[in-house]
């Protein structure tokens, strides 16, 4: 995790929340509309918490290892074939 992650993450969260604000008109009815954005914020917060736990407590994990080491083999096979 670098300094650019501390700048880019809030920007992406803001973009996702703005998109969620516009999409809730179509996806939520009158009853669930008031829960849409709090649920989206909770989901984003939970995903960030799990990512931070795996990054700093476990120093990686299968998902991090896949995206740093394993996916390059799949990408090379895709480009070569």
Secondary structure, DSSP 8 states (H G I E B T S, - for coil): --HHHHHHHHHHHHHHHHHHHHHHHHH--TTTHHHHHHHHHHHHHHHHHHHHIIIIISS--HHHHIIIIIHHHHHHHHHH-
